[in-house]
């Protein structure tokens, strides 16, 4: 029987993950709900900063993406994309998306020993997360905490992909595909990545 990957992790598990991620160079905050997560993100990112909101159901439902893109307080890469022509400015758009000053989004699994899995169809969010962005903020529902990488992979393939496939069909009229995977074992630049763990089921 498949594990219930929608179940929130316990406070004990969250504390264990926080300690493990800290040892692996990722700063962690824990909050109670999506509203608190949104407030924390807006505290962390200075007004006027260049921000790219990576496609994320978590960022959407918490209102984080809307605040960063529509408030006028930030230099939104997505807003800039809306003024550009992908046919003639595609390379420039790729460069902007790959290395924004701040990359904001989520991940798909976090292991108890402090490793992080990000799955993607296009890979568009991966360059910024891995290296391109000076600052990365992930907002992560506590249901994404898993025991180890093996369980994390099961979560991605058996739980996340079917849900993302349904979202993609509604949003784009086509199926999704798990084409690219990024695994963070450790972050070498102190203070570069902040993860906000939310004690609420958010995203996939």
Backbone as a chain_set.jsonl record, in Angstrom:
{"seq": "XXXXXXXXXXXXXXXXXXXXXXXXXXXXXXXXXXXXXXXXXXXXXXXXXXXXXXXXXXXXXXXXXXXXXXXXXXXXXXXXXXXXXXXXXXXXXXXXXXXXXXXXXXXXXXXXXXXXXXXXXXXXXXXXXXXXXXXXXXXXXXXXXXXXXXXXXXXXXXXXXXXXXXXXXXXXXXXXXXXXXXXXXXXXXXXXXXXXXXXXXXXX", "coords": {"N": [[0.842, -1.203, 0.0], [0.533, 2.225, -0.838], [2.296, 4.829, 0.782], [0.775, 7.475, 2.663], [1.263, 10.319, 1.284], [0.282, 12.809, 1.67], [0.069, 13.443, 4.256], [0.754, 15.454, 7.058], [3.963, 16.129, 8.476], [5.206, 15.377, 11.771], [5.82, 17.593, 14.609], [8.178, 16.819, 15.788], [9.502, 15.516, 13.683], [9.808, 17.679, 11.955], [11.571, 19.304, 13.426], [13.803, 17.642, 13.418], [14.413, 17.607, 10.689], [14.963, 20.33, 10.275], [17.358, 20.633, 11.724], [19.017, 18.891, 10.289], [19.009, 20.036, 7.699], [20.195, 22.487, 8.269], [22.805, 21.686, 8.876], [23.515, 20.998, 6.35], [23.773, 23.366, 5.048], [21.472, 24.885, 4.533], [19.249, 27.308, 5.474], [16.542, 27.289, 7.792], [13.165, 28.005, 8.516], [10.246, 27.641, 10.497], [6.76, 27.799, 10.204], [3.266, 28.324, 11.037], [1.174, 28.439, 9.14], [0.008, 29.175, 5.733], [-0.417, 31.943, 5.454], [1.31, 33.068, 7.337], [3.679, 32.185, 6.214], [3.726, 33.653, 3.829], [3.976, 36.257, 4.871], [6.519, 36.016, 6.004], [8.148, 35.545, 3.779], [7.89, 38.018, 2.479], [9.111, 39.607, 4.344], [11.722, 38.731, 4.197], [12.645, 39.231, 1.557], [13.993, 42.069, 0.121], [12.37, 45.161, -0.7], [12.135, 46.215, -4.078], [13.943, 44.408, -5.051], [15.152, 42.143, -7.585], [13.069, 39.609, -8.635], [12.178, 36.267, -9.298], [9.413, 34.343, -9.603], [9.126, 31.039, -9.44], [7.249, 28.506, -11.163], [4.797, 27.301, -9.1], [2.549, 25.602, -7.128], [2.254, 25.984, -4.427], [3.245, 28.609, -4.012], [1.305, 29.942, -5.419], [-1.208, 29.373, -4.124], [-0.797, 30.441, -1.609], [-0.643, 33.105, -2.079], [1.768, 34.282, -2.415], [3.134, 34.475, -4.896], [1.466, 36.277, -6.246], [1.733, 38.61, -4.667], [4.483, 39.191, -5.001], [4.66, 39.568, -7.736], [2.645, 41.355, -8.506], [2.348, 43.521, -6.768], [3.934, 45.715, -7.23], [6.087, 46.385, -5.747], [8.371, 45.038, -6.164], [10.986, 44.035, -8.44], [9.8, 42.354, -10.789], [10.501, 39.498, -12.578], [8.739, 37.905, -13.982], [6.726, 39.728, -14.676], [8.158, 41.268, -16.415], [8.608, 39.378, -18.407], [6.08, 39.305, -19.564], [6.054, 41.47, -21.212], [7.703, 40.861, -23.239], [8.788, 39.268, -26.325], [8.681, 35.98, -27.035], [9.569, 34.72, -29.342], [11.441, 36.429, -30.54], [12.97, 37.28, -28.437], [13.713, 35.134, -26.948], [16.15, 33.936, -25.997], [17.156, 35.909, -24.284], [15.103, 35.918, -22.392], [15.401, 33.347, -21.363], [17.881, 33.633, -20.08], [17.302, 35.591, -18.168], [15.454, 34.202, -16.585], [17.024, 32.139, -15.638], [18.933, 33.148, -13.923], [17.95, 34.99, -11.839], [18.054, 37.563, -9.293], [16.713, 36.879, -6.905], [15.183, 33.791, -6.385], [12.109, 32.261, -6.077], [10.065, 29.718, -4.812], [9.084, 26.302, -4.597], [9.627, 22.918, -3.408], [9.728, 19.313, -3.91], [10.174, 17.164, -2.233], [11.585, 16.58, 0.984], [14.152, 15.233, 2.796], [14.664, 13.409, 5.882], [17.318, 13.441, 6.548], [18.194, 15.781, 5.52], [18.251, 16.355, 2.72], [17.167, 17.529, -0.506], [14.645, 17.342, -2.961], [13.851, 18.325, -6.221], [11.536, 18.331, -8.755], [10.892, 18.516, -12.289], [9.297, 19.449, -15.375], [10.178, 21.041, -17.58], [12.554, 22.062, -16.58], [13.06, 24.695, -16.08], [13.162, 26.079, -13.639], [15.358, 25.069, -12.389], [18.122, 25.988, -12.929], [18.349, 28.49, -11.541], [17.783, 27.716, -8.895], [19.856, 25.856, -8.434], [22.285, 27.223, -8.878], [22.31, 29.75, -10.243], [20.868, 31.913, -9.023], [21.366, 34.437, -6.547], [20.022, 34.365, -4.176], [17.74, 32.1, -2.745], [14.452, 31.164, -2.022], [12.449, 28.818, -0.577], [9.18, 27.682, -0.094], [7.576, 25.344, 1.792], [5.26, 22.852, 2.262], [4.599, 20.866, 5.158], [3.925, 18.266, 4.623], [5.623, 17.301, 2.776], [7.87, 16.21, 3.813], [9.984, 13.446, 4.05], [11.266, 10.123, 4.743], [13.747, 9.26, 3.525], [15.896, 9.401, 0.553], [14.959, 7.389, -1.195], [12.27, 7.121, -0.425], [11.525, 9.692, -0.98], [11.738, 9.765, -3.782], [9.708, 7.983, -4.444], [7.57, 9.483, -3.55], [7.632, 11.626, -5.357], [7.193, 10.36, -7.891], [4.896, 8.723, -7.524], [2.997, 10.238, -6.204], [3.254, 13.137, -6.523], [3.561, 13.537, -9.363], [1.11, 12.515, -10.652], [-0.759, 14.405, -9.638], [0.32, 16.845, -10.516], [0.106, 16.381, -13.215], [-2.655, 16.465, -13.63], [-3.081, 19.158, -12.998], [-1.583, 20.397, -15.033], [-2.992, 19.614, -17.317], [-5.379, 21.002, -16.992], [-4.424, 23.637, -16.904], [-2.747, 23.97, -19.173], [-3.697, 22.329, -21.143], [-2.427, 19.969, -21.721], [-0.539, 16.968, -20.942], [1.656, 16.586, -18.098], [5.158, 15.927, -17.487], [7.723, 14.124, -15.924], [10.632, 15.133, -16.382], [13.102, 16.082, -15.535], [15.269, 16.028, -12.736], [16.413, 17.429, -9.715], [18.7, 17.102, -7.14], [19.502, 18.237, -4.02], [22.225, 17.858, -2.063], [23.795, 19.359, -0.434], [24.347, 22.817, 0.348], [26.743, 25.106, -0.568], [27.16, 27.829, -0.218], [26.919, 29.99, 2.365], [23.859, 31.101, 3.79], [22.561, 31.404, 1.375], [20.302, 29.859, 0.608], [17.028, 29.696, 1.831], [14.644, 27.858, 3.551], [11.224, 27.715, 4.161], [9.313, 25.996, 6.235], [6.037, 24.895, 6.347], [3.431, 24.26, 8.557], [1.17, 23.08, 7.382], [-0.9, 21.684, 4.882], [0.237, 22.263, 1.769], [0.389, 22.845, -1.697], [1.816, 20.303, -3.89]], "CA": [[0.0, 0.0, 0.0], [1.324, 3.443, -0.928], [2.279, 5.715, 1.943], [-0.035, 8.682, 2.515], [2.208, 11.42, 1.139], [-0.381, 14.082, 1.952], [0.022, 13.59, 5.711], [1.723, 16.397, 7.607], [4.978, 15.598, 9.378], [5.08, 15.781, 13.176], [6.751, 18.629, 15.062], [9.455, 16.146, 16.031], [10.136, 15.306, 12.377], [10.192, 18.995, 11.437], [12.782, 19.701, 14.155], [14.887, 16.794, 12.912], [14.732, 18.089, 9.352], [15.597, 21.644, 10.417], [18.746, 20.424, 12.157], [19.748, 18.25, 9.193], [19.188, 21.011, 6.631], [21.174, 23.477, 8.741], [24.132, 21.075, 8.697], [23.776, 20.936, 4.911], [23.903, 24.717, 4.517], [20.187, 25.491, 4.182], [18.583, 27.911, 6.629], [15.153, 26.831, 7.865], [12.197, 28.606, 9.432], [8.985, 26.893, 10.534], [5.596, 28.639, 10.505], [2.047, 27.554, 11.24], [0.245, 28.407, 8.005], [0.411, 29.857, 4.516], [-0.4, 33.399, 5.65], [2.573, 33.384, 8.007], [4.745, 31.955, 5.233], [3.731, 34.814, 2.936], [4.553, 37.377, 5.62], [7.945, 35.771, 6.193], [8.802, 35.768, 2.481], [7.925, 39.454, 2.216], [10.112, 40.165, 5.269], [13.057, 38.314, 3.783], [13.046, 39.817, 0.283], [13.904, 43.537, 0.184], [11.61, 45.825, -1.759], [12.958, 46.637, -5.197], [14.805, 43.324, -5.498], [14.741, 41.368, -8.755], [12.497, 38.355, -8.141], [11.522, 35.347, -10.226], [8.579, 33.337, -8.945], [9.083, 29.815, -10.221], [5.919, 27.907, -11.15], [4.637, 26.587, -7.835], [1.197, 25.63, -6.583], [2.376, 26.54, -3.073], [3.342, 30.068, -4.132], [0.026, 30.449, -5.921], [-2.304, 29.309, -3.15], [-0.487, 31.292, -0.453], [-0.645, 34.502, -2.499], [3.141, 34.78, -2.485], [3.424, 34.857, -6.281], [0.707, 37.493, -6.568], [2.355, 39.739, -3.973], [5.784, 39.512, -5.58], [4.534, 39.959, -9.138], [1.611, 42.352, -8.796], [2.285, 44.619, -5.802], [4.728, 46.855, -7.687], [7.174, 46.652, -4.796], [9.537, 44.233, -6.53], [11.324, 43.97, -9.858], [9.303, 41.025, -11.133], [10.93, 38.955, -13.867], [7.54, 37.44, -14.695], [6.073, 40.898, -15.262], [8.985, 41.642, -17.565], [8.324, 38.384, -19.452], [4.808, 39.63, -20.209], [6.293, 42.542, -22.184], [8.717, 40.391, -24.18], [8.371, 38.36, -27.388], [9.495, 34.768, -26.899], [10.171, 34.36, -30.625], [12.601, 37.271, -30.849], [13.76, 37.545, -27.223], [13.719, 33.891, -26.188], [17.417, 33.722, -25.297], [17.198, 36.884, -23.184], [14.161, 35.443, -21.383], [16.028, 32.205, -20.694], [18.938, 34.132, -19.198], [16.655, 36.259, -17.039], [14.837, 33.189, -15.728], [18.025, 31.221, -15.093], [19.787, 33.77, -12.905], [17.397, 36.168, -11.165], [18.677, 37.813, -7.985], [15.959, 36.049, -5.96], [14.316, 32.757, -6.943], [11.136, 31.882, -5.051], [9.206, 28.627, -5.245], [8.945, 25.218, -3.644], [10.311, 21.67, -3.755], [8.767, 18.206, -3.901], [10.431, 16.257, -1.111], [12.694, 16.931, 1.871], [14.428, 14.033, 3.587], [14.993, 13.623, 7.293], [18.754, 13.707, 6.685], [18.508, 17.111, 5.007], [18.408, 16.471, 1.275], [16.001, 18.156, -1.117], [14.371, 16.898, -4.328], [13.018, 19.196, -7.041], [11.182, 17.697, -10.024], [10.476, 19.514, -13.272], [9.075, 19.011, -16.748], [11.049, 21.8, -18.486], [13.837, 22.383, -15.954], [13.262, 26.149, -16.082], [13.471, 26.604, -12.308], [16.528, 24.401, -11.819], [19.364, 26.759, -12.917], [18.337, 29.468, -10.457], [17.879, 27.006, -7.624], [21.137, 25.169, -8.263], [23.464, 28.086, -8.88], [22.191, 31.053, -10.876], [20.346, 32.974, -8.156], [22.114, 34.749, -5.327], [19.162, 34.032, -3.041], [16.649, 31.179, -3.05], [13.496, 30.959, -0.931], [11.493, 27.738, -0.813], [8.084, 27.54, 0.867], [7.373, 23.904, 1.689], [4.305, 22.236, 3.177], [5.234, 19.826, 5.976], [3.606, 16.929, 4.099], [6.672, 16.926, 1.831], [8.973, 15.587, 4.538], [10.036, 11.987, 3.869], [12.334, 9.474, 5.507], [15.029, 9.233, 2.828], [15.788, 9.656, -0.877], [14.096, 6.385, -1.827], [10.882, 7.504, -0.169], [11.317, 10.943, -1.7], [11.494, 9.441, -5.19], [8.358, 7.421, -4.522], [6.631, 10.597, -3.408], [7.638, 12.38, -6.605], [6.616, 9.607, -9.007], [3.595, 8.12, -7.243], [2.048, 11.206, -5.64], [3.343, 14.469, -7.124], [3.366, 13.541, -10.815], [-0.308, 12.463, -11.044], [-1.422, 15.672, -9.308], [0.827, 17.861, -11.439], [-0.442, 16.058, -14.525], [-4.019, 17.012, -13.665], [-2.96, 20.619, -13.038], [-1.092, 20.782, -16.357], [-4.062, 19.429, -18.294], [-6.315, 22.114, -16.82], [-3.773, 24.917, -17.166], [-2.113, 24.067, -20.493], [-4.318, 21.434, -22.095], [-1.531, 18.86, -22.06], [-0.006, 16.24, -19.8], [2.971, 16.933, -17.592], [6.128, 14.844, -17.578], [8.828, 14.32, -14.991], [11.783, 15.014, -17.274], [14.356, 16.478, -14.908], [15.29, 15.979, -11.276], [17.557, 18.048, -9.056], [18.845, 16.692, -5.742], [20.437, 19.014, -3.214], [22.84, 17.19, -0.918], [24.367, 20.389, 0.43], [24.547, 24.133, -0.245], [28.058, 25.564, -0.13], [27.203, 29.274, 0.037], [26.122, 30.275, 3.572], [22.793, 32.088, 3.7], [21.985, 31.525, 0.029], [18.981, 29.217, 0.524], [16.155, 29.665, 3.01], [13.425, 27.067, 3.412], [10.177, 27.981, 5.145], [8.451, 24.82, 6.372], [4.715, 25.323, 6.786], [2.712, 23.173, 9.205], [-0.116, 23.081, 6.694], [-0.763, 21.029, 3.579], [0.282, 23.235, 0.692], [0.997, 22.344, -2.925], [1.884, 18.874, -4.112]], "C": [[0.875, 1.25, 0.0], [1.19, 4.273, 0.345], [1.4, 6.924, 1.644], [0.9, 9.887, 2.491], [1.564, 12.794, 1.332], [-0.409, 14.384, 3.453], [1.121, 14.516, 6.203], [2.711, 15.699, 8.539], [4.742, 16.12, 10.793], [6.063, 16.904, 13.499], [8.141, 18.042, 15.297], [10.219, 15.948, 14.722], [10.612, 16.629, 11.782], [11.47, 19.48, 12.109], [13.993, 18.921, 13.659], [15.355, 17.277, 11.542], [15.429, 19.447, 9.411], [17.066, 21.501, 10.78], [19.585, 19.846, 11.018], [20.016, 19.227, 8.049], [20.216, 22.067, 7.019], [22.597, 22.954, 8.568], [24.524, 21.021, 7.228], [23.724, 22.315, 4.25], [22.629, 25.41, 4.109], [19.517, 26.011, 5.451], [17.101, 27.543, 6.617], [14.369, 27.621, 8.909], [10.956, 27.722, 9.401], [7.867, 27.843, 10.944], [4.344, 27.776, 10.531], [1.187, 27.412, 9.991], [0.758, 29.228, 6.834], [0.479, 31.367, 4.66], [0.891, 33.829, 6.329], [3.754, 33.198, 7.066], [4.864, 33.147, 4.293], [4.364, 36.024, 3.621], [6.063, 37.235, 5.741], [8.712, 36.01, 4.899], [8.949, 37.258, 2.205], [8.862, 40.187, 3.172], [11.527, 39.91, 4.756], [13.538, 39.051, 2.54], [12.909, 41.336, 0.342], [13.104, 44.109, -0.971], [12.563, 46.332, -2.836], [13.853, 45.551, -5.75], [14.255, 42.664, -6.757], [14.308, 39.986, -8.294], [11.896, 37.561, -9.294], [10.723, 34.347, -9.415], [8.497, 32.12, -9.861], [7.681, 29.21, -10.127], [5.774, 27.0, -9.937], [3.206, 26.728, -7.355], [1.201, 26.238, -5.187], [2.426, 28.061, -3.119], [2.02, 30.681, -4.594], [-1.027, 30.498, -4.824], [-2.049, 30.173, -1.92], [-0.534, 32.781, -0.797], [0.741, 35.101, -2.606], [3.468, 35.272, -3.891], [2.718, 36.155, -6.647], [1.342, 38.721, -5.933], [3.652, 40.163, -4.648], [5.669, 40.041, -7.006], [3.627, 41.155, -9.382], [1.607, 43.562, -7.875], [3.017, 45.872, -6.275], [5.912, 47.177, -6.801], [8.471, 45.933, -5.167], [9.765, 44.295, -8.042], [11.018, 42.554, -10.339], [9.769, 40.595, -12.523], [9.718, 38.477, -14.661], [6.785, 38.599, -15.343], [6.84, 41.357, -16.503], [8.744, 40.678, -18.726], [7.08, 38.753, -20.247], [4.966, 40.714, -21.272], [7.24, 42.114, -23.297], [8.128, 39.404, -25.191], [9.268, 37.128, -27.35], [10.183, 34.383, -28.215], [11.446, 35.141, -30.892], [13.507, 37.505, -29.639], [13.878, 36.311, -26.338], [14.988, 33.668, -25.39], [17.547, 34.66, -24.104], [16.273, 36.445, -22.045], [14.741, 34.25, -20.627], [17.078, 32.658, -19.687], [18.349, 34.806, -17.96], [16.089, 35.242, -16.049], [15.843, 32.294, -15.038], [18.841, 31.829, -13.96], [19.195, 35.05, -12.327], [18.095, 36.356, -9.818], [18.041, 36.925, -6.91], [15.101, 35.057, -6.737], [13.409, 32.258, -5.826], [10.241, 30.781, -5.594], [9.08, 27.572, -4.177], [9.74, 24.009, -4.137], [9.297, 20.539, -3.598], [8.992, 17.169, -2.824], [11.644, 16.755, -0.344], [12.935, 15.741, 2.79], [14.826, 14.38, 5.012], [16.487, 13.847, 7.521], [19.188, 14.965, 5.922], [18.815, 17.217, 3.534], [17.077, 16.89, 0.648], [15.867, 17.686, -2.562], [13.443, 17.906, -5.014], [12.788, 18.505, -8.381], [10.666, 18.755, -10.993], [10.22, 18.872, -14.627], [10.064, 19.705, -17.69], [12.444, 22.03, -17.923], [14.061, 23.87, -15.777], [13.639, 26.712, -14.715], [14.803, 26.09, -11.756], [17.818, 25.226, -11.849], [19.44, 27.763, -11.769], [18.505, 28.82, -9.104], [19.293, 26.463, -7.392], [22.309, 26.128, -8.109], [23.198, 29.538, -9.272], [21.758, 32.188, -9.977], [21.201, 33.175, -6.917], [21.349, 34.351, -4.075], [18.025, 33.132, -3.518], [15.76, 31.049, -1.821], [12.512, 29.877, -1.365], [10.439, 27.736, 0.28], [7.549, 26.123, 0.704], [6.368, 23.409, 2.73], [4.934, 21.047, 3.884], [4.879, 18.413, 5.535], [4.69, 16.431, 3.15], [7.895, 16.306, 2.507], [8.87, 14.067, 4.425], [11.239, 11.43, 4.624], [13.69, 9.6, 4.827], [14.812, 9.469, 1.33], [14.879, 8.658, -1.591], [12.628, 6.742, -1.647], [10.545, 8.805, -0.891], [11.013, 10.705, -3.168], [10.112, 8.831, -5.382], [7.322, 8.53, -4.425], [6.496, 11.359, -4.727], [6.887, 11.649, -7.712], [5.183, 9.149, -8.752], [2.548, 9.126, -6.776], [2.062, 12.547, -6.377], [2.976, 14.448, -8.608], [1.896, 13.43, -11.224], [-1.062, 13.774, -10.759], [-0.987, 16.789, -10.245], [0.3, 17.627, -12.847], [-1.858, 16.612, -14.681], [-3.989, 18.536, -13.746], [-2.559, 21.088, -14.436], [-2.184, 20.654, -17.419], [-5.077, 20.571, -18.216], [-5.702, 23.44, -17.255], [-3.289, 25.062, -18.606], [-2.753, 23.172, -21.561], [-3.434, 20.294, -22.537], [-1.012, 18.201, -20.788], [1.34, 16.801, -19.361], [3.887, 15.72, -17.743], [7.285, 15.136, -16.634], [10.132, 14.073, -15.758], [13.119, 15.256, -16.58], [14.227, 16.497, -13.394], [16.559, 16.642, -10.753], [17.561, 17.609, -7.596], [19.895, 17.566, -5.079], [20.939, 18.141, -2.067], [23.346, 18.212, 0.093], [24.445, 21.693, -0.353], [25.838, 24.727, 0.322], [28.163, 27.038, 0.19], [26.316, 29.61, 1.224], [25.077, 31.362, 3.325], [22.122, 32.205, 2.344], [20.567, 30.977, -0.044], [18.267, 29.266, 1.873], [14.928, 28.822, 2.689], [12.466, 27.422, 4.539], [9.259, 26.764, 5.16], [7.134, 25.25, 7.001], [3.96, 24.105, 7.358], [1.272, 23.106, 8.7], [0.094, 22.415, 5.349], [-0.879, 22.067, 2.481], [0.947, 22.607, -0.525], [0.984, 20.831, -2.995], [3.101, 18.27, -3.433]], "O": [[1.848, 1.328, 0.75], [0.103, 4.398, 0.908], [1.296, 7.348, 0.493], [1.281, 10.412, 3.537], [2.225, 13.821, 1.177], [-0.857, 15.453, 3.868], [2.28, 14.379, 5.812], [2.343, 14.797, 9.292], [4.147, 17.181, 10.98], [7.017, 17.139, 12.758], [9.153, 18.693, 15.036], [11.426, 16.18, 14.657], [11.684, 16.696, 11.179], [12.358, 20.01, 11.441], [15.079, 19.479, 13.5], [16.555, 17.344, 11.276], [16.384, 19.684, 8.671], [17.921, 22.175, 10.204], [20.725, 20.26, 10.807], [21.114, 19.25, 7.493], [21.017, 22.491, 6.187], [23.49, 23.696, 8.16], [25.708, 21.001, 6.893], [23.642, 22.414, 3.026], [22.676, 26.422, 3.41], [19.253, 25.251, 6.382], [16.478, 27.492, 5.557], [14.84, 27.868, 10.019], [10.654, 27.117, 8.372], [8.003, 28.598, 11.907], [4.367, 26.626, 10.093], [0.541, 26.382, 9.798], [1.795, 29.887, 6.92], [1.338, 32.009, 4.056], [1.497, 34.831, 5.948], [4.718, 33.961, 7.113], [5.968, 33.601, 3.994], [5.184, 36.726, 3.029], [6.8, 38.211, 5.599], [9.792, 36.601, 4.91], [10.0, 37.711, 1.752], [9.353, 41.268, 2.85], [12.408, 40.763, 4.867], [14.699, 39.453, 2.466], [11.814, 41.842, 0.59], [13.159, 43.598, -2.09], [13.656, 46.815, -2.54], [14.465, 45.731, -6.803], [13.043, 42.629, -6.972], [15.072, 39.271, -7.645], [11.2, 38.107, -10.15], [11.288, 33.589, -8.627], [7.877, 32.169, -10.923], [7.0, 29.385, -9.117], [6.536, 26.048, -9.767], [2.704, 27.841, -7.194], [0.257, 26.931, -4.807], [1.73, 28.729, -2.355], [1.668, 31.795, -4.206], [-1.665, 31.529, -4.612], [-2.998, 30.594, -1.257], [-0.472, 33.625, 0.097], [0.883, 36.297, -2.86], [4.017, 36.361, -4.059], [3.305, 37.029, -7.285], [1.478, 39.758, -6.582], [3.893, 41.354, -4.844], [6.479, 40.861, -7.436], [3.813, 41.89, -10.351], [0.927, 44.545, -8.168], [2.755, 46.968, -5.78], [6.656, 48.122, -7.063], [9.524, 46.175, -4.577], [8.846, 44.573, -8.813], [11.876, 41.672, -10.298], [9.465, 41.25, -13.52], [9.677, 38.629, -15.882], [6.262, 38.455, -16.448], [6.252, 41.776, -17.5], [8.682, 41.094, -19.883], [7.025, 38.541, -21.459], [4.104, 40.86, -22.139], [7.548, 42.899, -24.194], [7.095, 38.784, -24.937], [10.469, 37.218, -27.603], [11.259, 33.786, -28.2], [12.42, 34.592, -31.408], [14.669, 37.882, -29.792], [14.111, 36.418, -25.134], [14.926, 33.256, -24.232], [17.997, 34.25, -23.034], [16.619, 36.585, -20.872], [14.597, 34.147, -19.409], [17.155, 32.13, -18.578], [18.837, 34.615, -16.845], [16.225, 35.396, -14.835], [15.56, 31.744, -13.974], [19.383, 31.103, -13.127], [19.858, 36.087, -12.321], [18.661, 35.41, -9.271], [18.74, 36.301, -6.111], [14.372, 35.448, -7.649], [13.883, 31.877, -4.756], [9.716, 30.89, -6.702], [8.981, 27.886, -2.991], [10.434, 24.076, -5.152], [8.154, 20.768, -3.204], [8.098, 16.376, -2.529], [12.598, 17.277, -0.922], [12.021, 15.293, 3.482], [15.266, 15.492, 5.303], [16.885, 14.379, 8.558], [20.378, 15.193, 5.704], [19.578, 18.095, 3.131], [16.006, 16.639, 1.201], [16.852, 17.636, -3.299], [12.404, 18.289, -4.476], [13.744, 18.136, -9.064], [10.081, 19.757, -10.583], [10.849, 17.875, -14.982], [10.713, 19.047, -18.503], [13.407, 22.175, -18.676], [15.146, 24.28, -15.365], [14.356, 27.71, -14.634], [15.314, 26.619, -10.768], [18.568, 25.179, -10.874], [20.469, 27.876, -11.104], [19.266, 29.298, -8.263], [19.85, 26.591, -6.302], [23.217, 25.887, -7.314], [23.79, 30.453, -8.701], [22.225, 33.316, -10.14], [21.693, 32.22, -6.317], [21.943, 34.039, -3.043], [17.424, 33.375, -4.565], [16.252, 30.848, -0.71], [11.835, 30.004, -2.384], [10.777, 27.784, 1.463], [7.118, 25.738, -0.383], [6.598, 23.532, 3.933], [5.711, 20.303, 3.286], [5.472, 17.452, 6.025], [4.68, 15.264, 2.759], [8.849, 15.921, 1.831], [7.816, 13.48, 4.671], [12.109, 12.173, 5.078], [14.671, 9.994, 5.458], [13.687, 9.708, 0.891], [14.119, 9.033, -2.484], [11.84, 6.676, -2.591], [9.421, 8.996, -1.355], [10.14, 11.357, -3.741], [9.427, 9.124, -6.362], [6.317, 8.516, -5.136], [5.391, 11.693, -5.156], [6.046, 12.237, -8.392], [4.348, 9.182, -9.656], [1.349, 8.894, -6.934], [1.017, 13.038, -6.804], [2.165, 15.259, -9.056], [1.461, 14.196, -12.084], [-1.903, 14.195, -11.554], [-1.807, 17.58, -10.711], [0.072, 18.582, -13.59], [-2.213, 17.155, -15.727], [-4.778, 19.137, -14.475], [-3.12, 22.05, -14.961], [-2.286, 21.493, -18.314], [-5.571, 21.047, -19.238], [-6.361, 24.264, -17.89], [-3.401, 26.136, -19.198], [-2.395, 23.246, -22.737], [-3.649, 19.71, -23.599], [-1.039, 18.789, -19.707], [2.064, 17.408, -20.149], [3.437, 14.627, -18.086], [7.765, 16.267, -16.56], [10.66, 12.961, -15.778], [14.143, 14.706, -16.982], [13.212, 16.925, -12.844], [17.647, 16.434, -11.292], [16.553, 17.729, -6.9], [21.04, 17.626, -5.527], [20.162, 17.734, -1.204], [23.332, 17.977, 1.302], [24.591, 21.68, -1.575], [26.002, 24.835, 1.537], [29.14, 27.47, 0.801], [25.093, 29.53, 1.12], [25.368, 32.402, 2.733], [21.211, 33.015, 2.173], [19.712, 31.575, -0.697], [18.834, 28.922, 2.911], [14.256, 29.044, 1.681], [12.837, 27.431, 5.713], [8.515, 26.531, 4.208], [7.114, 25.889, 8.054], [3.869, 23.061, 6.713], [0.311, 23.079, 9.469], [1.153, 22.564, 4.74], [-1.932, 22.671, 2.279], [1.956, 21.914, -0.395], [0.251, 20.162, -2.267], [3.318, 17.061, -3.517]]}, "num_chains": 1, "name": "protein.A"}
